[in-house]
Amino acid sequence: MTSRSKNYLRLKDVRIEHGLTQTALAELSGYAQSQIWRWETGKECPSARVVYDLICTLCVEPNDIFIEDWKEPDLVYSWDQS
């Protein structure tokens, strides 16, 4: 059984905005096309190093590649007042 990662990247959108296919991005970045597909579909989550490599390859800012409406969950503190 494989676990699906939550996908916080706009990798597919950014790739398409740059007019690239998965194969072209694979050739430019040095990663396999199948690996790019897994990241785009959320099957796997790329490491911070890979995200950095993709940002450099695509010549984008870090904020351009992450989903805009993602928010870190609010922490709820419960204090027992009894």
C-alpha angles and dihedrals in degrees: 000000000000123000119224118226123224105254112227095164130095089204096135093047093048092046091052092045086057091050094245132141121216088255092053092048089048091054093047096045100037093236124120119263089234090056092051089051090053091051094047093050094045093243087126135015117229119231121250089257092055092048088051090050091050092048090052093045093050094040093230135134118255091249089058094063101045123079108263100219096049110121129183109248116263114250115234117206120199118199119192104226096181 
